[in-house]
Amino acid sequence: MAGLDRDTPLPTSLTVQQRARTLEIAFEDGLEATLSHEFLRVYSPSAEVRGHGPGQEVLQVGKRDVVLVDVEQVGNYAVKLIFSDGHDSGLYSWDYLYDLASQHEALWSEYIARLEVEGASRDPSAPVPEHLQPAPRGGCSNH
């Protein structure tokens, strides 16, 4: 997602609405979308969320209250979104934002369905199922 497909419409406006916790985005072809901060966070293009290949995606749980705290432009092809939970490693290319905007309803439904299947919640105070908890970092243990 580092590049910009020359056929992808460019954004004409990007407006963060803090009270509504949304990002309003419009593209030169007329596509407009209102994306929640939570949606943008759970669909971050970062390796932390998407993994390093197919099947390595990490389901993001407890992100209902996350807030977008800053937007930094990266060249002429992307923005870096910084979230209240400290996540800041995803570069949202214009291509990726266009895909998120054009597929918003389907992607959101897919996310909600996956939470349900995994027994997880959007609520940050809900317990995280054991099978979704991150593996401990560090060295090897001897048995």
N, C-alpha and C positions, 0 to 999 in steps of 0.2 A: 504494500500500500504506500510505498514511498513516492511513487511517480504520479503523474497526472495523465490520464487518458485524454487525448486531445478531443475526443468526441463527447466527453462528459461535460454537461452544462456547468458553468461556473456559478458560484453563489453570488447573489447581488446584495444580500443583506444577511447579517447574523446578529440577533438581538437576544441577550440574556435577560430573562424576566426572573429576578430573584424571588419575588413574592410567590409567583406561580411555580417556581422551580422548573422552568422550561427554557429551552433555547428555540427561538423562532428563526427559521432559515428559509430563504427564498432563493431560487435558481433562475438563471436567465431564460430557461424554457418555460417558466411559469409554475413549476412545481414549488409548492410551499408546504412546510410541515412545522408542527410544534412538537418538539421532542423533550420529554422529561429528563431532568438531570439523572434520575435513576436509570432510565433507559440507556442514556449515553454511557453511564458508568458500567452497566452490566454487559454492554456490547462494545467495550473498549477494544481497540485493535492491538492492545499491548500483548506481549508474550505472556504476561502474568495471567491474562484472561483467556487468550486464544491458544496458548501453548505454542509449541514450536512445529506443529504439524497436525494434520487431521487426527481427530480422536483424542487430542491432548487438551481440549478446551476445559476450563475450570468454571463450574457453575458459581456465579456470584450470588451470595445469599445475604439477607439483612441490609439491603441497600436502599430501602424505602426512603429514609431520611437524608440521604447523601445530597450535598449541595455543590454546585459548580461554583468555585471561588475565583477562578481566573481563566482567561482565554488568551493564549499567546500565539500570534501568527508565526508560522514557520515557512520562510520563503514565500513563494507565490503559489504553493500547492497544498497547504495543510494548516491546521491549528493544533496546538497542544492544549488539552483541557486539564485543568487542575481541580481536583475534588476535595471536599472537606474531610474525607477519610484518608487523605494523604496520597491517593493514587494520582500519578502525574506522568506515567510513562507511555501513554498512547498518543500516537500522532494520527489525527483524523484528517486524512487526505480529502480533497474535494470529492474524489471518486467514492470514498467510503461513506462520507456524509450523504452523498446523493443516494447511495444504496440504502442507507439507514432511513432516509426520508421517504424514499419510494416504496420501501418494504415494511414500514413501521408497524402496521397492524399485524401482519403475519409474524414478524419477528417478536413482537410483544406477546402474542398468543403462544408462540413456541416457548418463550421464556417462562410464562406462567404455567404452562403444561409441564415443563421440565421440573420446575420447583415442586409441583404436586407429585409427580412420579418419584422424586427423590426424597419426599417428606420434609422439604425445606420451606423456608418462609422469607418473604420480603422484609418482615419485621426485624429490626436490629436487636430487639430484646429476646427473640425466640431462640431456643437452643439450636445449635447447628448439629445435624445428624453426624454421628461419629464417622461414617464413611466419607463425609465431605470435608472433614477437618484436615487442614494442611499437615503434611508429614513433618515431624520435628526436623529442624536443621541441625547440622553439626557432624561430628565424626562418627565413625563406626563404633558399635558396641561389641564387646566381647562376651560370649556366652560360655 
